[in-house]
Structure formats: structure tokens, C-alpha cells
Amino acid sequence: MNKFVLLLVIIGALNWGIFGLFQIDLIATLFGGASTLPSRIVYTLVGLAGIYAIRYLVGDRETI
């Protein structure tokens, strides 16, 4: 589960980086637009992974 969450957080970070540098939303480009169901699912999963990853910030660093 932790590796899946990390993968989703990395995908989200790369998408934001590409958007910041080139104004290209890679997720929307790959899945046919920002409002399509597949894009919304990916955005939701990335957001949930970010919320889940908060535990790494406030949790015991020895168990990470």
C-alpha cells in the first residue's frame, strides 16, 4: 500500500511540475480531458494518496 501511495504522489508531483513548466496537464492529455471520468479518478486517487502521505510527515520516522 505504501509503495502505491508513493507512486501516486510522484505521479501528482510530476503532473504539477510539467504543468508549472509547460502548462500541460499530462493526466488530462493522457485521459482525454480534465473532466473525463478516468482523469477525475486519477486526480481523486492522487489526492487521497496525498492525504494518506501526511502520516509520513507527522508519524514516527523510524517506521517509514
N, CA, C and O atoms as a CHARMM CRD file, in Angstrom:
* protein
*
  256
    1    1 MET  N      0.82900  -1.19700   0.00000 PROA 1      0.00000
    2    1 MET  CA     0.00000   0.00000   0.00000 PROA 1      0.00000
    3    1 MET  C      0.87300   1.26100   0.00000 PROA 1      0.00000
    4    1 MET  O      0.58100   2.22800  -0.70300 PROA 1      0.00000
    5    2 ASN  N      1.93400   1.23700   0.78800 PROA 2      0.00000
    6    2 ASN  CA     2.77900   2.43100   0.86700 PROA 2      0.00000
    7    2 ASN  C      3.45500   2.74900  -0.46700 PROA 2      0.00000
    8    2 ASN  O      3.59200   3.91800  -0.82800 PROA 2      0.00000
    9    3 LYS  N      3.87600   1.72400  -1.19400 PROA 3      0.00000
   10    3 LYS  CA     4.51700   1.96900  -2.49500 PROA 3      0.00000
   11    3 LYS  C      3.50800   2.50200  -3.50900 PROA 3      0.00000
   12    3 LYS  O      3.84800   3.33700  -4.34700 PROA 3      0.00000
   13    4 PHE  N      2.26900   2.01900  -3.43300 PROA 4      0.00000
   14    4 PHE  CA     1.22300   2.51700  -4.32200 PROA 4      0.00000
   15    4 PHE  C      0.93900   3.99400  -4.03800 PROA 4      0.00000
   16    4 PHE  O      0.79700   4.79700  -4.95900 PROA 4      0.00000
   17    5 VAL  N      0.86100   4.33600  -2.75900 PROA 5      0.00000
   18    5 VAL  CA     0.64600   5.73100  -2.36400 PROA 5      0.00000
   19    5 VAL  C      1.81200   6.58900  -2.84500 PROA 5      0.00000
   20    5 VAL  O      1.60200   7.67000  -3.39400 PROA 5      0.00000
   21    6 LEU  N      3.02900   6.11700  -2.64400 PROA 6      0.00000
   22    6 LEU  CA     4.19600   6.86700  -3.09500 PROA 6      0.00000
   23    6 LEU  C      4.17300   7.06500  -4.60800 PROA 6      0.00000
   24    6 LEU  O      4.49100   8.14900  -5.09700 PROA 6      0.00000
   25    7 LEU  N      3.79800   6.02600  -5.34900 PROA 7      0.00000
   26    7 LEU  CA     3.69700   6.13500  -6.79900 PROA 7      0.00000
   27    7 LEU  C      2.68100   7.20500  -7.20500 PROA 7      0.00000
   28    7 LEU  O      2.94700   8.00700  -8.09900 PROA 7      0.00000
   29    8 LEU  N      1.52800   7.21500  -6.55300 PROA 8      0.00000
   30    8 LEU  CA     0.50600   8.21400  -6.87600 PROA 8      0.00000
   31    8 LEU  C      0.96600   9.62500  -6.52600 PROA 8      0.00000
   32    8 LEU  O      0.68900  10.56600  -7.27000 PROA 8      0.00000
   33    9 VAL  N      1.65300   9.78200  -5.42100 PROA 9      0.00000
   34    9 VAL  CA     2.16700  11.10400  -5.04500 PROA 9      0.00000
   35    9 VAL  C      3.20800  11.56700  -6.05800 PROA 9      0.00000
   36    9 VAL  O      3.24300  12.74500  -6.41400 PROA 9      0.00000
   37   10 ILE  N      4.05000  10.65800  -6.52300 PROA 10     0.00000
   38   10 ILE  CA     5.04600  11.00400  -7.54200 PROA 10     0.00000
   39   10 ILE  C      4.36300  11.39500  -8.85000 PROA 10     0.00000
   40   10 ILE  O      4.76800  12.36100  -9.49600 PROA 10     0.00000
   41   11 ILE  N      3.33600  10.65500  -9.24100 PROA 11     0.00000
   42   11 ILE  CA     2.58700  10.99500 -10.45500 PROA 11     0.00000
   43   11 ILE  C      1.99000  12.39500 -10.33200 PROA 11     0.00000
   44   11 ILE  O      2.06900  13.19700 -11.26300 PROA 11     0.00000
   45   12 GLY  N      1.39700  12.68000  -9.18400 PROA 12     0.00000
   46   12 GLY  CA     0.82100  14.00600  -8.96500 PROA 12     0.00000
   47   12 GLY  C      1.87600  15.10300  -9.00100 PROA 12     0.00000
   48   12 GLY  O      1.65500  16.16600  -9.58200 PROA 12     0.00000
   49   13 ALA  N      3.02200  14.84300  -8.37900 PROA 13     0.00000
   50   13 ALA  CA     4.09100  15.83900  -8.36600 PROA 13     0.00000
   51   13 ALA  C      4.63600  16.08600  -9.77100 PROA 13     0.00000
   52   13 ALA  O      4.88100  17.22900 -10.15800 PROA 13     0.00000
   53   14 LEU  N      4.82100  15.01600 -10.52300 PROA 14     0.00000
   54   14 LEU  CA     5.30200  15.18400 -11.90000 PROA 14     0.00000
   55   14 LEU  C      4.28400  15.93400 -12.75500 PROA 14     0.00000
   56   14 LEU  O      4.65300  16.76800 -13.58100 PROA 14     0.00000
   57   15 ASN  N      3.01300  15.63500 -12.55200 PROA 15     0.00000
   58   15 ASN  CA     1.97100  16.33200 -13.30900 PROA 15     0.00000
   59   15 ASN  C      1.99300  17.83100 -12.99100 PROA 15     0.00000
   60   15 ASN  O      1.89400  18.66100 -13.89400 PROA 15     0.00000
   61   16 TRP  N      2.12200  18.17100 -11.71300 PROA 16     0.00000
   62   16 TRP  CA     2.19400  19.58800 -11.33600 PROA 16     0.00000
   63   16 TRP  C      3.45700  20.24600 -11.87300 PROA 16     0.00000
   64   16 TRP  O      3.42200  21.39800 -12.30600 PROA 16     0.00000
   65   17 GLY  N      4.57200  19.52300 -11.84800 PROA 17     0.00000
   66   17 GLY  CA     5.81400  20.07700 -12.38100 PROA 17     0.00000
   67   17 GLY  C      5.73400  20.35000 -13.87200 PROA 17     0.00000
   68   17 GLY  O      6.16100  21.40300 -14.34600 PROA 17     0.00000
   69   18 ILE  N      5.18400  19.39500 -14.60500 PROA 18     0.00000
   70   18 ILE  CA     5.01000  19.59000 -16.05100 PROA 18     0.00000
   71   18 ILE  C      4.04000  20.73000 -16.32000 PROA 18     0.00000
   72   18 ILE  O      4.24100  21.53100 -17.23300 PROA 18     0.00000
   73   19 PHE  N      2.99100  20.79200 -15.51700 PROA 19     0.00000
   74   19 PHE  CA     2.03300  21.88800 -15.70700 PROA 19     0.00000
   75   19 PHE  C      2.68000  23.23500 -15.40200 PROA 19     0.00000
   76   19 PHE  O      2.45500  24.21200 -16.11700 PROA 19     0.00000
   77   20 GLY  N      3.47500  23.28600 -14.34900 PROA 20     0.00000
   78   20 GLY  CA     4.14100  24.53900 -13.99000 PROA 20     0.00000
   79   20 GLY  C      5.14000  25.00500 -15.02200 PROA 20     0.00000
   80   20 GLY  O      5.25800  26.20100 -15.28800 PROA 20     0.00000
   81   21 LEU  N      5.85800  24.06600 -15.60300 PROA 21     0.00000
   82   21 LEU  CA     6.88400  24.42900 -16.57900 PROA 21     0.00000
   83   21 LEU  C      6.32700  24.66200 -17.98300 PROA 21     0.00000
   84   21 LEU  O      6.74600  25.58900 -18.67700 PROA 21     0.00000
   85   22 PHE  N      5.39000  23.82400 -18.39100 PROA 22     0.00000
   86   22 PHE  CA     4.95400  23.84400 -19.79100 PROA 22     0.00000
   87   22 PHE  C      3.45800  24.09300 -19.98100 PROA 22     0.00000
   88   22 PHE  O      2.97800  24.13900 -21.11400 PROA 22     0.00000
   89   23 GLN  N      2.72400  24.25300 -18.88800 PROA 23     0.00000
   90   23 GLN  CA     1.27100  24.43400 -18.90300 PROA 23     0.00000
   91   23 GLN  C      0.57200  23.29200 -19.64000 PROA 23     0.00000
   92   23 GLN  O     -0.38000  23.50500 -20.39200 PROA 23     0.00000
   93   24 ILE  N      1.06600  22.07900 -19.40700 PROA 24     0.00000
   94   24 ILE  CA     0.45700  20.87300 -19.97700 PROA 24     0.00000
   95   24 ILE  C      0.01200  19.98700 -18.82700 PROA 24     0.00000
   96   24 ILE  O      0.82900  19.56700 -18.00800 PROA 24     0.00000
   97   25 ASP  N     -1.27000  19.70400 -18.76500 PROA 25     0.00000
   98   25 ASP  CA    -1.79800  18.78700 -17.76200 PROA 25     0.00000
   99   25 ASP  C     -1.68500  17.38300 -18.34200 PROA 25     0.00000
  100   25 ASP  O     -2.52100  16.96800 -19.14500 PROA 25     0.00000
  101   26 LEU  N     -0.65900  16.66100 -17.93800 PROA 26     0.00000
  102   26 LEU  CA    -0.36300  15.35900 -18.52800 PROA 26     0.00000
  103   26 LEU  C     -1.49300  14.36000 -18.29700 PROA 26     0.00000
  104   26 LEU  O     -1.81700  13.57600 -19.18900 PROA 26     0.00000
  105   27 ILE  N     -2.09200  14.38000 -17.11300 PROA 27     0.00000
  106   27 ILE  CA    -3.19900  13.45800 -16.81900 PROA 27     0.00000
  107   27 ILE  C     -4.35900  13.73100 -17.76800 PROA 27     0.00000
  108   27 ILE  O     -4.91500  12.80400 -18.35700 PROA 27     0.00000
  109   28 ALA  N     -4.72100  14.98800 -17.91700 PROA 28     0.00000
  110   28 ALA  CA    -5.82000  15.34800 -18.81700 PROA 28     0.00000
  111   28 ALA  C     -5.48100  14.98600 -20.26400 PROA 28     0.00000
  112   28 ALA  O     -6.34600  14.52800 -21.01100 PROA 28     0.00000
  113   29 THR  N     -4.24000  15.18900 -20.65100 PROA 29     0.00000
  114   29 THR  CA    -3.81800  14.86000 -22.01000 PROA 29     0.00000
  115   29 THR  C     -3.91200  13.35900 -22.26800 PROA 29     0.00000
  116   29 THR  O     -4.36900  12.93300 -23.32800 PROA 29     0.00000
  117   30 LEU  N     -3.47900  12.56600 -21.30100 PROA 30     0.00000
  118   30 LEU  CA    -3.49400  11.11700 -21.47900 PROA 30     0.00000
  119   30 LEU  C     -4.89500  10.52400 -21.45200 PROA 30     0.00000
  120   30 LEU  O     -5.15700   9.51600 -22.10800 PROA 30     0.00000
  121   31 PHE  N     -5.80500  11.14900 -20.69000 PROA 31     0.00000
  122   31 PHE  CA    -7.12500  10.56000 -20.48300 PROA 31     0.00000
  123   31 PHE  C     -8.26200  11.33800 -21.14300 PROA 31     0.00000
  124   31 PHE  O     -9.42600  11.12100 -20.80600 PROA 31     0.00000
  125   32 GLY  N     -7.95200  12.22900 -22.06700 PROA 32     0.00000
  126   32 GLY  CA    -8.98600  12.85900 -22.86700 PROA 32     0.00000
  127   32 GLY  C     -9.63800  14.10100 -22.29000 PROA 32     0.00000
  128   32 GLY  O    -10.74600  14.45500 -22.69000 PROA 32     0.00000
  129   33 GLY  N     -8.98500  14.76000 -21.37300 PROA 33     0.00000
  130   33 GLY  CA    -9.51100  15.99500 -20.80900 PROA 33     0.00000
  131   33 GLY  C     -9.63800  15.90500 -19.29800 PROA 33     0.00000
  132   33 GLY  O     -9.75000  14.82000 -18.72700 PROA 33     0.00000
  133   34 ALA  N     -9.61900  17.06700 -18.66700 PROA 34     0.00000
  134   34 ALA  CA    -9.63600  17.11500 -17.20300 PROA 34     0.00000
  135   34 ALA  C    -10.96800  16.68400 -16.60700 PROA 34     0.00000
  136   34 ALA  O    -11.01700  16.25900 -15.45200 PROA 34     0.00000
  137   35 SER  N    -12.03100  16.78400 -17.36200 PROA 35     0.00000
  138   35 SER  CA   -13.34700  16.47400 -16.79400 PROA 35     0.00000
  139   35 SER  C    -13.84000  15.06900 -17.14000 PROA 35     0.00000
  140   35 SER  O    -14.96500  14.70500 -16.79600 PROA 35     0.00000
  141   36 THR  N    -13.00800  14.28300 -17.81700 PROA 36     0.00000
  142   36 THR  CA   -13.42800  12.90900 -18.13400 PROA 36     0.00000
  143   36 THR  C    -13.33900  12.03700 -16.87700 PROA 36     0.00000
  144   36 THR  O    -12.58800  12.34000 -15.95000 PROA 36     0.00000
  145   37 LEU  N    -14.09800  10.97700 -16.86400 PROA 37     0.00000
  146   37 LEU  CA   -14.13700  10.09900 -15.69700 PROA 37     0.00000
  147   37 LEU  C    -12.76300   9.50300 -15.36300 PROA 37     0.00000
  148   37 LEU  O    -12.38400   9.49900 -14.19200 PROA 37     0.00000
  149   38 PRO  N    -12.00400   9.00100 -16.34100 PROA 38     0.00000
  150   38 PRO  CA   -10.68300   8.46700 -15.98600 PROA 38     0.00000
  151   38 PRO  C     -9.75400   9.51700 -15.35800 PROA 38     0.00000
  152   38 PRO  O     -9.03700   9.21800 -14.40400 PROA 38     0.00000
  153   39 SER  N     -9.76800  10.72800 -15.88800 PROA 39     0.00000
  154   39 SER  CA    -8.94700  11.79200 -15.31400 PROA 39     0.00000
  155   39 SER  C     -9.38800  12.10500 -13.89600 PROA 39     0.00000
  156   39 SER  O     -8.55600  12.26200 -13.00300 PROA 39     0.00000
  157   40 ARG  N    -10.68400  12.19500 -13.68900 PROA 40     0.00000
  158   40 ARG  CA   -11.19100  12.50100 -12.34800 PROA 40     0.00000
  159   40 ARG  C    -10.84900  11.40400 -11.35900 PROA 40     0.00000
  160   40 ARG  O    -10.59200  11.68100 -10.18800 PROA 40     0.00000
  161   41 ILE  N    -10.84300  10.15300 -11.82100 PROA 41     0.00000
  162   41 ILE  CA   -10.45200   9.04400 -10.94000 PROA 41     0.00000
  163   41 ILE  C     -8.98200   9.17700 -10.55200 PROA 41     0.00000
  164   41 ILE  O     -8.63200   9.02000  -9.38300 PROA 41     0.00000
  165   42 VAL  N     -8.12100   9.46700 -11.52800 PROA 42     0.00000
  166   42 VAL  CA    -6.69100   9.62800 -11.23500 PROA 42     0.00000
  167   42 VAL  C     -6.47700  10.81400 -10.29200 PROA 42     0.00000
  168   42 VAL  O     -5.72500  10.70000  -9.32400 PROA 42     0.00000
  169   43 TYR  N     -7.12400  11.94500 -10.55800 PROA 43     0.00000
  170   43 TYR  CA    -6.99100  13.10900  -9.68200 PROA 43     0.00000
  171   43 TYR  C     -7.43300  12.77200  -8.25800 PROA 43     0.00000
  172   43 TYR  O     -6.78700  13.17000  -7.28900 PROA 43     0.00000
  173   44 THR  N     -8.53400  12.04000  -8.14200 PROA 44     0.00000
  174   44 THR  CA    -9.04500  11.65900  -6.82400 PROA 44     0.00000
  175   44 THR  C     -8.08000  10.73600  -6.10500 PROA 44     0.00000
  176   44 THR  O     -7.81300  10.91600  -4.91700 PROA 44     0.00000
  177   45 LEU  N     -7.55500   9.74500  -6.81800 PROA 45     0.00000
  178   45 LEU  CA    -6.59500   8.82800  -6.21000 PROA 45     0.00000
  179   45 LEU  C     -5.32000   9.54500  -5.77200 PROA 45     0.00000
  180   45 LEU  O     -4.77600   9.25500  -4.70700 PROA 45     0.00000
  181   46 VAL  N     -4.84800  10.47300  -6.58900 PROA 46     0.00000
  182   46 VAL  CA    -3.66300  11.24900  -6.22500 PROA 46     0.00000
  183   46 VAL  C     -3.94600  12.09500  -4.98400 PROA 46     0.00000
  184   46 VAL  O     -3.10700  12.18600  -4.08700 PROA 46     0.00000
  185   47 GLY  N     -5.10900  12.70500  -4.93400 PROA 47     0.00000
  186   47 GLY  CA    -5.47900  13.49800  -3.76400 PROA 47     0.00000
  187   47 GLY  C     -5.57600  12.65600  -2.50600 PROA 47     0.00000
  188   47 GLY  O     -5.09000  13.06100  -1.45000 PROA 47     0.00000
  189   48 LEU  N     -6.19800  11.48800  -2.60400 PROA 48     0.00000
  190   48 LEU  CA    -6.29800  10.59400  -1.44800 PROA 48     0.00000
  191   48 LEU  C     -4.92000  10.10100  -1.02000 PROA 48     0.00000
  192   48 LEU  O     -4.65100   9.95500   0.17200 PROA 48     0.00000
  193   49 ALA  N     -4.04800   9.84400  -1.99200 PROA 49     0.00000
  194   49 ALA  CA    -2.68600   9.42900  -1.66300 PROA 49     0.00000
  195   49 ALA  C     -1.94800  10.54600  -0.92800 PROA 49     0.00000
  196   49 ALA  O     -1.18300  10.28600   0.00100 PROA 49     0.00000
  197   50 GLY  N     -2.18000  11.77400  -1.34400 PROA 50     0.00000
  198   50 GLY  CA    -1.56400  12.90700  -0.65100 PROA 50     0.00000
  199   50 GLY  C     -2.02800  13.01000   0.78700 PROA 50     0.00000
  200   50 GLY  O     -1.23300  13.27900   1.68800 PROA 50     0.00000
  201   51 ILE  N     -3.32400  12.79500   1.00100 PROA 51     0.00000
  202   51 ILE  CA    -3.85800  12.82600   2.36400 PROA 51     0.00000
  203   51 ILE  C     -3.25200  11.68900   3.18300 PROA 51     0.00000
  204   51 ILE  O     -2.85000  11.88700   4.32900 PROA 51     0.00000
  205   52 TYR  N     -3.18800  10.50900   2.59400 PROA 52     0.00000
  206   52 TYR  CA    -2.59400   9.35300   3.27800 PROA 52     0.00000
  207   52 TYR  C     -1.12100   9.60200   3.60200 PROA 52     0.00000
  208   52 TYR  O     -0.64000   9.18900   4.65700 PROA 52     0.00000
  209   53 ALA  N     -0.40200  10.27700   2.70000 PROA 53     0.00000
  210   53 ALA  CA     1.02600  10.52600   2.87600 PROA 53     0.00000
  211   53 ALA  C      1.31100  11.53000   3.98200 PROA 53     0.00000
  212   53 ALA  O      2.45300  11.63900   4.42900 PROA 53     0.00000
  213   54 ILE  N      0.31600  12.25500   4.42700 PROA 54     0.00000
  214   54 ILE  CA     0.51500  13.19100   5.54000 PROA 54     0.00000
  215   54 ILE  C      1.04300  12.45400   6.76000 PROA 54     0.00000
  216   54 ILE  O      1.78700  13.02200   7.55900 PROA 54     0.00000
  217   55 ARG  N      0.66200  11.20000   6.90400 PROA 55     0.00000
  218   55 ARG  CA     1.13100  10.43800   8.06100 PROA 55     0.00000
  219   55 ARG  C      2.64500  10.31200   8.08000 PROA 55     0.00000
  220   55 ARG  O      3.23100  10.19000   9.15600 PROA 55     0.00000
  221   56 TYR  N      3.29900  10.34000   6.91700 PROA 56     0.00000
  222   56 TYR  CA     4.75100  10.30100   6.87100 PROA 56     0.00000
  223   56 TYR  C      5.36000  11.58900   7.43900 PROA 56     0.00000
  224   56 TYR  O      6.45200  11.57400   8.00700 PROA 56     0.00000
  225   57 LEU  N      4.64800  12.67900   7.27900 PROA 57     0.00000
  226   57 LEU  CA     5.12300  13.96300   7.76600 PROA 57     0.00000
  227   57 LEU  C      5.01800  14.05000   9.29000 PROA 57     0.00000
  228   57 LEU  O      5.91600  14.57700   9.94700 PROA 57     0.00000
  229   58 VAL  N      3.93700  13.54100   9.84300 PROA 58     0.00000
  230   58 VAL  CA     3.69900  13.67800  11.27700 PROA 58     0.00000
  231   58 VAL  C      3.94100  12.38800  12.05600 PROA 58     0.00000
  232   58 VAL  O      3.90300  12.39700  13.28600 PROA 58     0.00000
  233   59 GLY  N      4.18800  11.28400  11.35900 PROA 59     0.00000
  234   59 GLY  CA     4.35300   9.99500  12.00600 PROA 59     0.00000
  235   59 GLY  C      5.76300   9.75700  12.50400 PROA 59     0.00000
  236   59 GLY  O      6.63900  10.60900  12.35800 PROA 59     0.00000
  237   60 ASP  N      5.97200   8.60000  13.09000 PROA 60     0.00000
  238   60 ASP  CA     7.27300   8.17900  13.58100 PROA 60     0.00000
  239   60 ASP  C      8.17800   7.88200  12.40400 PROA 60     0.00000
  240   60 ASP  O      7.88300   6.98300  11.61600 PROA 60     0.00000
  241   61 ARG  N      9.24600   8.59400  12.26600 PROA 61     0.00000
  242   61 ARG  CA    10.13700   8.46500  11.10800 PROA 61     0.00000
  243   61 ARG  C     10.89600   7.14400  11.10700 PROA 61     0.00000
  244   61 ARG  O     11.42000   6.75300  10.06400 PROA 61     0.00000
  245   62 GLU  N     10.97300   6.45400  12.21700 PROA 62     0.00000
  246   62 GLU  CA    11.67700   5.18300  12.28100 PROA 62     0.00000
  247   62 GLU  C     10.91600   4.07000  11.57300 PROA 62     0.00000
  248   62 GLU  O     11.52200   3.08800  11.14400 PROA 62     0.00000
  249   63 THR  N      9.58900   4.20500  11.44100 PROA 63     0.00000
  250   63 THR  CA     8.78100   3.15100  10.84500 PROA 63     0.00000
  251   63 THR  C      8.52400   3.36700   9.36100 PROA 63     0.00000
  252   63 THR  O      7.84200   2.56000   8.72900 PROA 63     0.00000
  253   64 ILE  N      9.05500   4.43400   8.80400 PROA 64     0.00000
  254   64 ILE  CA     8.80000   4.74800   7.39300 PROA 64     0.00000
  255   64 ILE  C      9.76600   3.99700   6.50800 PROA 64     0.00000
  256   64 ILE  O      9.71200   4.12800   5.28500 PROA 64     0.00000
